[in-house]
């Protein structure tokens, strides 16, 4: 953790993540997961898991249980077939997002029935309350240079909602594009690079330089960065500036 000018930052480099590899699965874990445990990397606020999984064609996870967790799957490439104890049998394709409230308990499977490997980010977030009724939803989202809301407590702009006041966006900005990171004061922010490169800065490029801000942080594929958003209303938000290769990124607002 780095502290500078009142801003706390947590940097997780792609190469420092935990790694699980099987014949059919290549998985990178931002936080402690399965057989990997580090008390310094148990999560960030209510965010408990970010797994970057590549699953071979014809393989996947058989039926297995979950409870009291909000599980969000962001499909990056290929397709994944989902079946669960609630009676859902769906195919999740690139560009789609699935949210599943495990609540009082569900059992489900995730199998790549396609003819090519698939890649996805599976995200676990602690719910605000335990024992809720399990639920399932999936939607396709059109993506562009600016932020597309995937999760929003009020379901604004077609976003889905989970049982936690979390907002999640995805963007694919072109090379050189600059995006303001629209976090509310007092929240926690987490930026996850699906692909590409760029630079996080704690203030807008046009913001006053006095007092000095924390230095920018360069990020590449698989890197993650967490920080405490400004606590005062009206403070200029952090920004993202995309590198020469463009970028595909997720932004979390956590409470």
Buried (B, 14 or more C-beta within 10 A) or exposed (E): EEEEEEBEBBBBEBEEBBEBEEEBBBBBBBBBBEEBEEEEBEBBBBBBBBBBBBBBBEBBBEEEEBEBBBBBBBBBBBBBBBBBEEEBEBBBBBBBBBBBBBBEEBBBBBBBBBEEBBBBBBBBBBBBEEEBEBBBBBEEBEBEEEBBBBBBBEEEEEBBBBBBBBBBBBBBBEBEBBBBBBBBEEBBBBBBBBBBBBBBBBBBEEBEEEEEBBEBBEBBBBBBBBBBBBEEEEEBBBBBBBBEEBBBBBBBBBB
